[in-house]
Amino acid sequence: MNLKHRILQALGCSMVALGVGGAAQAQTTWDMPTPYPAANFHTENIQQFANEVAEASGGKLKITVHANGSLFKANEIKRAVQGGQTQIGEVLLSSLANEDALYALDTVPFLATSYADAQKLWLASREAVEARLAKSGLKLLYSVPWPPQGIYSKTALSSMADLKGLKIRSYSPTVARMIELMGAQPVTVQAADLTQALSTGVVSANITSSATGYDSKSWEQLEYYYDVQAWLPKNVVFVSKKAFDALEPATQQAVTQAAAAAEARGWKVSEEKTAWYVEQLKANNMKVLPASDALRADLQKVGATMADEWVAQGGGKRILDAYRAAR
């Protein structure tokens, strides 16, 4: 082969390589860590969101979901997205409360006790949450709530006086404060240890969702479940603003449209799952009851106290006023 042919061959290979490289660069890939198992309804919703983004963008953006903390643990996700180690992630909003009191709003007890009210609370606070996340270089995409929290007990509860002195399982400072205001004794117990704590008498009551009650088979140690819907904590999905801004406008639109669909779908699925979990408690002979008027009135006073404390901590009176006006 003469020199001319060798040069032409080299140029041809270079053109092929450039073509391949150009095709590869046409697709952007994002990694998305989530804290929950693949079968969790939050993760299933995220996977559908990722699929819809890929379809709507014509394959230009692929989001790879890493479930169950396999890429980053729950408490590492926000920092990983901020630092550019990954592009998009999901966290429990209230897990960020140590950064800003605003993030604890949806765990103020008895402030929003239904899906309808939780939605109004989110609408009242969303703009502020977006602004707080933006200061960290993050763009909020959507939120989805967990099932509401209820009270499990060995004995019937007619008023808050029946809770006085009881050892009640706590899993966060917000829950511990609520239990104290109820006149009971908070005992920190993680979900994985709940069954043993109940069977050994470490706690005799529990405040958690119908989902956790079902997972821990609470009917084996407790007889009553009061569906007070104390609060509905939310997960949020956010993306690095830098990564989002690097997308072409059509792909950005694909992401935001899929996010809107994921939020609507997620809220619907969460509510449907809640009803199913409650039915499973009933099917296992647990007495599922609403709170009595006296108990509800007592609990609402606790919630009002904690809402005032939240405002005093810098949460935002304007947001509470907007929410209450919308109810």
Long-range contacts (C-beta under 8 A, 24 or more apart in sequence): 26-60, 27-59, 27-60, 27-61, 27-62, 28-60, 28-61, 28-62, 28-246, 28-247, 28-251, 29-61, 29-62, 29-63, 29-64, 30-61, 30-62, 30-63, 30-64, 30-86, 30-87, 30-88, 30-239, 30-243, 31-63, 31-64, 31-66, 31-71, 31-86, 31-87, 31-88, 32-63, 32-64, 32-65, 32-66, 32-86, 32-87, 32-88, 32-89, 32-90, 33-66, 33-69, 33-70, 33-71, 33-72, 33-76, 33-77, 33-80, 33-86, 33-89, 33-90, 34-65, 34-66, 34-67, 34-68, 34-69, 34-77, 34-89, 34-90, 35-68, 35-69, 35-73, 35-74, 35-77, 35-90, 35-91, 35-92, 36-67, 36-68, 37-67, 37-68, 38-67, 38-68, 40-67, 41-266, 41-269, 41-270, 41-273, 42-90, 42-144, 42-235, 42-266, 43-67, 43-68, 45-144, 45-262, 45-265, 45-266, 45-269, 46-90, 46-237, 46-262, 48-262, 48-265, 49-142, 49-237, 49-258, 49-259, 49-261, 49-262, 52-254, 52-258, 52-261, 52-262, 53-254, 53-255, 53-258, 56-253, 56-254, 56-257, 56-258, 57-250, 57-251, 57-254, 57-255, 60-248, 60-251, 61-247, 61-251, 61-254, 61-255, 63-88, 78-136, 78-138, 78-238, 81-138, 81-238, 81-239, 81-240, 82-136, 82-137, 82-138, 82-240, 84-240, 84-242, 84-243, 87-239, 87-240, 87-243, 88-141, 88-237, 88-238, 88-239, 88-240, 88-243, 89-237, 89-238, 90-235, 90-236, 90-237, 91-235, 91-236, 92-233, 92-234, 92-235, 93-129, 93-143, 93-233, 93-234, 93-235, 93-236, 94-172, 94-174, 94-233, 94-234, 97-174, 100-132, 100-314, 101-310, 101-313, 101-314, 101-315, 101-316, 102-128, 102-129, 102-132, 102-314, 102-315, 102-316, 102-319, 103-129, 103-132, 104-174, 104-310, 104-315, 105-310, 105-315, 105-316, 105-319, 106-145, 106-231, 106-232, 106-233, 106-234, 107-172, 107-174, 107-175, 107-231, 107-233, 108-174, 108-231, 108-303, 108-306, 108-307, 108-310, 109-149, 109-174, 109-178, 109-230, 109-231, 109-299, 109-302, 109-303, 109-306, 110-228, 110-230, 110-231, 110-299, 110-300, 110-302, 110-303, 110-304, 111-231, 111-303, 111-307, 111-323, 112-231, 112-232, 112-323, 113-148, 113-228, 113-229, 113-230, 113-231, 114-148, 114-229, 115-145, 115-148, 115-232, 115-267, 115-270, 115-271, 117-327, 118-145, 118-148, 118-231, 118-232, 118-234, 119-267, 120-323, 120-326, 120-327, 121-323, 122-234, 123-326, 124-319, 124-320, 124-322, 124-323, 124-326, 125-316, 125-319, 125-323, 128-316, 128-319, 129-236, 133-236, 133-238, 134-241, 137-240, 137-241, 137-242, 138-238, 138-239, 138-240, 138-241, 139-238, 139-239, 139-240, 139-241, 139-244, 140-236, 140-237, 140-238, 141-236, 141-237, 141-238, 141-239, 141-255, 141-256, 141-259, 141-262, 142-236, 142-237, 142-259, 142-260, 142-262, 142-263, 142-266, 143-234, 143-235, 143-236, 143-237, 143-263, 143-266, 144-234, 144-235, 144-262, 144-263, 144-266, 144-267, 144-269, 144-270, 145-232, 145-233, 145-234, 145-235, 145-266, 145-267, 145-270, 146-209, 146-211, 146-232, 146-233, 146-234, 146-235, 146-270, 147-209, 147-210, 147-211, 147-232, 147-270, 147-273, 147-274, 147-277, 148-209, 148-210, 148-227, 148-229, 148-230, 148-231, 148-232, 148-274, 149-207, 149-208, 149-209, 149-228, 149-229, 149-230, 149-231, 149-232, 149-233, 150-207, 150-208, 150-209, 150-210, 150-213, 150-225, 150-226, 150-227, 150-228, 150-229, 150-230, 151-205, 151-206, 151-207, 151-225, 151-226, 151-228, 151-230, 151-291, 152-205, 152-206, 152-207, 152-208, 152-213, 152-218, 152-222, 152-224, 152-225, 152-226, 153-204, 153-205, 153-206, 153-222, 153-223, 153-224, 153-226, 154-204, 154-205, 154-221, 154-222, 154-223, 154-224, 155-223, 155-224, 156-224, 157-224, 157-226, 157-291, 157-292, 157-295, 158-292, 158-294, 158-295, 159-292, 159-294, 159-295, 159-298, 160-294, 160-295, 160-298, 160-299, 160-302, 162-295, 163-205, 166-204, 166-205, 167-202, 167-203, 167-204, 167-205, 168-203, 168-204, 168-205, 168-206, 168-207, 169-194, 169-197, 169-203, 169-205, 169-206, 169-207, 169-208, 170-207, 171-208, 174-306, 175-207, 177-306, 177-309, 178-207, 178-230, 178-302, 178-306, 179-207, 181-302, 181-305, 181-306, 182-298, 182-299, 182-302, 191-215, 191-216, 194-218, 195-220, 195-221, 198-222, 209-274, 209-277, 210-274, 210-277, 210-278, 210-280, 210-281, 211-273, 211-274, 211-277, 213-277, 213-281, 213-286, 214-277, 214-280, 214-281, 217-284, 218-281, 218-286, 219-281, 219-284, 219-285, 219-286, 222-286, 223-286, 223-287, 224-286, 224-287, 224-289, 225-278, 225-281, 225-286, 225-287, 225-288, 225-289, 226-289, 226-290, 226-291, 226-295, 227-278, 227-288, 227-289, 227-290, 227-291, 228-290, 228-291, 228-295, 228-296, 228-299, 230-299, 237-262
